[in-house]
Amino acid sequence: MAHTRTWNAAYEASPANAQNASLGATRVRELKTDIQERLALDHVMDETNDDGYHKQVTLEEQASSPGNLANKGILFTKDVSGETELFYIDAGGTEFRITDNGKLLVLGTNNSWTKGQATPESIITYAASVTPDAALSNAFKITLTGNVTLVKPTGTKNGQIITIRIAQDGTGGRIITYSSLFGNTSDDLALSTGASKMDLLTLLSDGTNVYVLNLKKDILNAL
């Protein structure tokens, strides 16, 4: 966005003390315009109650990491191999890099989580043929009210483990057919057929193919 006036040393030195006082109102209006133009780059300036709120935060790339300040946190950007990356320095002076080439850095590093991680289980609505969407979750559940054909899940990632809890309804006797999946044909992959029985199917994706690893049967039994 081009500004009406350039904010430089000459601008800051004006108006001169000798300037006609009658021009004061004009200079005040110009200053308001100049400030608003610059604030509007990242702030809402539209004569509403939202005036002054941030619509974005633009961080100019720094040549080096800033020094830490006691009891302060600093969010900034700097160059890493030609890319502008986001960093944070805490009050103790510890610097954390947040992004890496358009992604969160944590996605590409070996991490040790301090709390448990979980993906909410996605419910599959029964149909005679079902195709789980692995982009929704790693864990699924379906209750069978008839026989089912399980088609290779879509939206898979390389290395993704997918589990499907398969429950018989109150009638039971439902069977499963596997479509477009890989596995050991010598494995016993027939469902438990008793009424209300539940099995756990585990799959592995390489991003293209999906492999059947295991069918753990009748998991509702107490140990």
Helices and strands as residue ranges (DSSP letters): H 9-12, G 21-23, H 24-39, E 61-62, E 74-80, E 83-89, E 95-97, E 99-100, E 103-104, G 105-108, E 122-123, E 129-130, E 139-144, E 148-151, E 158-168, E 176-179, E 198-206, E 210-216
